[in-house]
Amino acid sequence: MEAYLLEWLNLFVRWLHFITGIAWIGSSLYFIWLDDHLQDPRAEDAASGVSGELWSVHGGGFYHSQKYMAAPAVLPDRLHWFKWEAYSTWMSGIFLLGLVYFVGAEVYLIDRTVAELSVAAAVGIAIAFIVGGWVVYDLLCKSPLAQNANVFAIVLLVLCGALAWGLCALFSGRAAYILFGSVLGTIMVANVFFVIIPGQKKIILAAERREVPDPGLGVRAKLRSVHNTYFTLPVLFVMTSNHFAMTYSHEYNWAVLIAISVAGALIRIYFVARHKGQASPLPAVLAVVLLVAVMGFMTPYTQTDDVTKVNFAQVRNVINARCVSCHSSNPVHPAFPAAPLGVVLDTQEQILATAARIHQQTVVTRVMPIGNLTAMTDEERQIIDQWYRSLEH
């Protein structure tokens, strides 16, 4: 019953995280687009402090957006803030991380073939990475490095590479990817909470006092906002990465993670430039080339040696010993109230129907059994490999 209730809690929190994430990322991408499409205002509007304007049409109505570089002479009674989308996404995401990867650390977080960690040590290290990632990033933003965008980008890329490598050297590949996204997501939300929103509040306070606001507030907020938009696509990738075992299970999973993240950032760079009418295709081309290179690098090795005939009874014994505790119509493993992804391996017909999937997960990607909970051996994987390849012949 406990596993059943946790599964429903997982569903509700994941749904909430998905909804709030759409709201946050959607508003973020919209305002980047809006800011990059503003045109010079009319003379009378410029005289009142408007720095840019945009006319648009949507849903049968016309919209007129205006941006004030400083606060308007009279603040409106009602001012909309865009912050709770970010906070709700982070809170639901951290709760989901704890529910799946901390409560279920033995299943999803720890891989003893990667590192021998206790549950307490693994959870503690994961939290340290999340908190430490923000501290290091924030110090970098306050350092002279932040004054040179190109140098800062290179340093940030190197640190992200080190982060990916460190996580993949300590945790299961699946958990490492999620934790990488958690670190970037925490940085994004902390930018909103500690820099962007406080800066906006100080600007409003200065306007209410008829004072000239500190221009540095807007500069710092803009810097963090730009970083957030380039983190967006890498974070979205890792949010879905658990569906693609070929990436996080690869021998060089950390390099795959960084390459795909860089491709995502390059795609975002292209679209930001496109909004400004400066759309050089180079970033998009580099992103495609990088992704194709990753695909080629990850291409699984195909054996061409003779196939040894394997008796189905041998395969059945391996599956019964290593797989059926979870992949059954009545799983006995306490973490799974139902067979994961609905894959049931109780009968010969079910095993044969799922042969390609079994081979992919246990031999090609080696992500099953998850965390190798049932200690499948290399010899047993070889049995499955020989059996599957004999089916192809």
PEJO-V980067 format. One record per backbone hydrogen bond with DSSP energy under -0.5 kcal/mol. CO is the residue of the C=O (numbers start at 1). NH is the residue of the N-H. E is the energy in kcal/mol with one decimal. If there is no record, write none. Layout:
co:CO nh:NH e:E
co:CO nh:NH e:E
This chain:
co:1 nh:5 e:-2.5
co:2 nh:6 e:-2.4
co:3 nh:7 e:-1.8
co:4 nh:8 e:-1.7
co:5 nh:9 e:-2.3
co:6 nh:10 e:-2.6
co:7 nh:11 e:-2.1
co:8 nh:12 e:-2.5
co:9 nh:13 e:-2.6
co:10 nh:14 e:-2.6
co:11 nh:15 e:-2.3
co:12 nh:16 e:-2.3
co:13 nh:17 e:-2.8
co:14 nh:18 e:-2.3
co:15 nh:19 e:-2.5
co:16 nh:20 e:-2.8
co:17 nh:21 e:-2.1
co:18 nh:22 e:-2.0
co:19 nh:23 e:-2.0
co:20 nh:24 e:-2.6
co:21 nh:25 e:-2.8
co:22 nh:26 e:-2.5
co:23 nh:27 e:-1.9
co:24 nh:28 e:-2.4
co:25 nh:29 e:-2.9
co:26 nh:30 e:-2.0
co:27 nh:31 e:-2.3
co:28 nh:32 e:-1.9
co:29 nh:33 e:-2.3
co:30 nh:34 e:-3.1
co:31 nh:35 e:-2.7
co:32 nh:36 e:-1.8
co:33 nh:37 e:-0.7
co:34 nh:37 e:-1.0
co:34 nh:38 e:-0.6
co:35 nh:38 e:-0.6
co:39 nh:53 e:-2.2
co:42 nh:46 e:-2.8
co:43 nh:47 e:-2.0
co:44 nh:48 e:-0.6
co:45 nh:48 e:-0.8
co:45 nh:50 e:-2.2
co:46 nh:49 e:-1.5
co:49 nh:69 e:-0.9
co:52 nh:67 e:-3.0
co:53 nh:39 e:-3.0
co:54 nh:65 e:-3.0
co:56 nh:63 e:-3.1
co:58 nh:61 e:-1.7
co:61 nh:58 e:-2.5
co:63 nh:56 e:-2.3
co:63 nh:65 e:-0.5
co:65 nh:54 e:-2.5
co:67 nh:51 e:-3.3
co:67 nh:52 e:-1.3
co:67 nh:69 e:-0.5
co:77 nh:79 e:-0.5
co:81 nh:83 e:-0.7
co:83 nh:87 e:-2.3
co:84 nh:88 e:-2.7
co:85 nh:89 e:-1.8
co:86 nh:90 e:-2.3
co:87 nh:91 e:-2.7
co:88 nh:92 e:-2.3
co:89 nh:93 e:-2.1
co:90 nh:94 e:-2.9
co:91 nh:95 e:-2.1
co:92 nh:96 e:-2.2
co:93 nh:97 e:-2.4
co:94 nh:98 e:-2.4
co:95 nh:99 e:-2.5
co:96 nh:100 e:-2.6
co:97 nh:101 e:-2.1
co:97 nh:102 e:-1.1
co:98 nh:102 e:-0.6
co:98 nh:103 e:-3.1
co:102 nh:105 e:-1.2
co:104 nh:107 e:-1.1
co:104 nh:108 e:-3.0
co:104 nh:109 e:-0.6
co:105 nh:109 e:-0.7
co:105 nh:110 e:-2.9
co:109 nh:172 e:-2.2
co:111 nh:114 e:-2.2
co:111 nh:115 e:-2.2
co:115 nh:117 e:-1.2
co:118 nh:122 e:-2.6
co:119 nh:123 e:-2.6
co:120 nh:124 e:-2.4
co:121 nh:125 e:-2.6
co:122 nh:126 e:-2.2
co:123 nh:127 e:-2.3
co:124 nh:128 e:-2.2
co:125 nh:129 e:-2.2
co:126 nh:130 e:-1.8
co:127 nh:131 e:-2.7
co:128 nh:132 e:-2.9
co:129 nh:133 e:-2.2
co:130 nh:134 e:-1.2
co:131 nh:135 e:-1.9
co:132 nh:136 e:-2.6
co:133 nh:137 e:-2.2
co:134 nh:138 e:-2.9
co:135 nh:139 e:-2.1
co:136 nh:140 e:-2.1
co:137 nh:141 e:-2.2
co:138 nh:142 e:-1.3
co:140 nh:143 e:-1.2
co:140 nh:146 e:-0.6
co:143 nh:146 e:-1.5
co:144 nh:147 e:-1.8
co:145 nh:148 e:-1.7
co:147 nh:149 e:-0.6
co:148 nh:152 e:-2.6
co:149 nh:153 e:-2.2
co:150 nh:154 e:-2.0
co:151 nh:155 e:-2.5
co:152 nh:156 e:-2.7
co:153 nh:157 e:-2.3
co:154 nh:158 e:-2.3
co:155 nh:159 e:-2.4
co:156 nh:160 e:-2.5
co:157 nh:161 e:-2.2
co:158 nh:162 e:-2.2
co:159 nh:163 e:-2.5
co:160 nh:164 e:-2.7
co:161 nh:165 e:-2.4
co:162 nh:166 e:-2.7
co:163 nh:167 e:-2.5
co:164 nh:168 e:-2.3
co:165 nh:169 e:-1.4
co:166 nh:170 e:-0.5
co:167 nh:170 e:-1.1
co:167 nh:171 e:-2.5
co:172 nh:176 e:-2.9
co:173 nh:177 e:-2.1
co:174 nh:178 e:-1.8
co:175 nh:179 e:-2.8
co:176 nh:180 e:-2.2
co:177 nh:181 e:-2.1
co:178 nh:182 e:-2.0
co:179 nh:183 e:-2.3
co:180 nh:184 e:-2.1
co:181 nh:185 e:-3.0
co:182 nh:186 e:-2.3
co:183 nh:187 e:-2.1
co:184 nh:188 e:-2.3
co:185 nh:189 e:-2.3
co:186 nh:190 e:-2.9
co:187 nh:191 e:-2.2
co:188 nh:192 e:-1.4
co:189 nh:193 e:-2.9
co:190 nh:194 e:-3.1
co:190 nh:195 e:-0.5
co:191 nh:195 e:-1.3
co:191 nh:196 e:-2.9
co:192 nh:197 e:-2.7
co:195 nh:199 e:-1.9
co:196 nh:200 e:-2.1
co:197 nh:201 e:-2.3
co:198 nh:202 e:-2.0
co:199 nh:203 e:-2.0
co:200 nh:204 e:-2.2
co:201 nh:205 e:-2.4
co:202 nh:206 e:-2.3
co:203 nh:207 e:-2.1
co:204 nh:208 e:-2.3
co:205 nh:209 e:-1.4
co:206 nh:211 e:-3.2
co:207 nh:210 e:-1.3
co:211 nh:213 e:-0.6
co:214 nh:217 e:-1.5
co:214 nh:218 e:-0.6
co:215 nh:219 e:-1.6
co:216 nh:220 e:-2.5
co:217 nh:221 e:-2.1
co:218 nh:222 e:-2.4
co:219 nh:223 e:-2.1
co:220 nh:224 e:-2.0
co:221 nh:225 e:-2.2
co:222 nh:226 e:-2.3
co:223 nh:227 e:-2.1
co:224 nh:228 e:-2.4
co:225 nh:229 e:-1.9
co:226 nh:230 e:-1.5
co:227 nh:231 e:-1.5
co:228 nh:232 e:-1.1
co:229 nh:233 e:-0.5
co:231 nh:235 e:-2.1
co:232 nh:236 e:-2.3
co:233 nh:237 e:-2.1
co:234 nh:238 e:-2.1
co:235 nh:239 e:-1.7
co:236 nh:240 e:-0.9
co:237 nh:240 e:-1.1
co:237 nh:241 e:-0.8
co:240 nh:243 e:-1.8
co:241 nh:244 e:-2.4
co:244 nh:247 e:-1.9
co:244 nh:248 e:-1.0
co:245 nh:249 e:-2.2
co:247 nh:250 e:-1.0
co:250 nh:253 e:-1.5
co:252 nh:255 e:-0.5
co:252 nh:256 e:-2.0
co:253 nh:257 e:-2.4
co:254 nh:258 e:-2.1
co:255 nh:259 e:-2.6
co:256 nh:260 e:-2.4
co:257 nh:261 e:-2.2
co:258 nh:262 e:-2.8
co:259 nh:263 e:-2.2
co:260 nh:264 e:-2.2
co:261 nh:265 e:-2.3
co:262 nh:266 e:-2.6
co:263 nh:267 e:-2.2
co:264 nh:268 e:-2.0
co:265 nh:269 e:-2.4
co:266 nh:270 e:-2.2
co:267 nh:271 e:-2.0
co:268 nh:272 e:-2.5
co:269 nh:273 e:-2.4
co:270 nh:274 e:-2.3
co:271 nh:275 e:-2.1
co:272 nh:276 e:-1.2
co:273 nh:278 e:-2.8
co:274 nh:277 e:-1.4
co:278 nh:280 e:-2.1
co:280 nh:283 e:-0.5
co:281 nh:285 e:-2.7
co:282 nh:286 e:-2.9
co:283 nh:287 e:-2.1
co:284 nh:288 e:-2.2
co:285 nh:289 e:-2.7
co:286 nh:290 e:-2.5
co:287 nh:291 e:-2.3
co:288 nh:292 e:-2.5
co:289 nh:293 e:-2.3
co:290 nh:294 e:-2.2
co:291 nh:295 e:-2.4
co:292 nh:296 e:-2.4
co:293 nh:297 e:-2.6
co:294 nh:298 e:-2.2
co:295 nh:299 e:-0.6
co:296 nh:299 e:-0.8
co:301 nh:303 e:-0.6
co:311 nh:314 e:-1.2
co:311 nh:315 e:-1.2
co:312 nh:316 e:-2.9
co:313 nh:317 e:-2.0
co:314 nh:318 e:-1.8
co:315 nh:319 e:-2.6
co:316 nh:320 e:-2.5
co:317 nh:321 e:-1.9
co:318 nh:322 e:-2.5
co:319 nh:323 e:-2.4
co:319 nh:324 e:-2.1
co:323 nh:326 e:-1.6
co:323 nh:327 e:-2.7
co:325 nh:332 e:-1.6
co:325 nh:333 e:-2.2
co:326 nh:328 e:-1.8
co:327 nh:345 e:-2.2
co:328 nh:331 e:-0.7
co:333 nh:336 e:-1.6
co:335 nh:337 e:-0.5
co:339 nh:342 e:-2.3
co:340 nh:343 e:-1.9
co:342 nh:344 e:-0.7
co:347 nh:351 e:-2.0
co:348 nh:352 e:-2.6
co:349 nh:353 e:-2.2
co:350 nh:354 e:-1.1
co:352 nh:355 e:-1.2
co:354 nh:358 e:-2.7
co:355 nh:359 e:-2.5
co:356 nh:360 e:-2.3
co:357 nh:361 e:-2.4
co:358 nh:362 e:-2.4
co:359 nh:363 e:-2.2
co:359 nh:364 e:-1.8
co:360 nh:365 e:-3.0
co:361 nh:367 e:-1.0
co:361 nh:368 e:-2.1
co:369 nh:372 e:-3.2
co:370 nh:373 e:-1.5
co:372 nh:375 e:-1.7
co:377 nh:381 e:-2.0
co:378 nh:382 e:-2.1
co:379 nh:383 e:-1.7
co:380 nh:384 e:-1.9
co:381 nh:385 e:-2.5
co:382 nh:386 e:-2.8
co:383 nh:387 e:-2.4
co:384 nh:388 e:-2.7
co:385 nh:389 e:-2.4
co:386 nh:390 e:-1.7
co:387 nh:391 e:-1.4
co:388 nh:392 e:-1.4
co:389 nh:393 e:-1.0
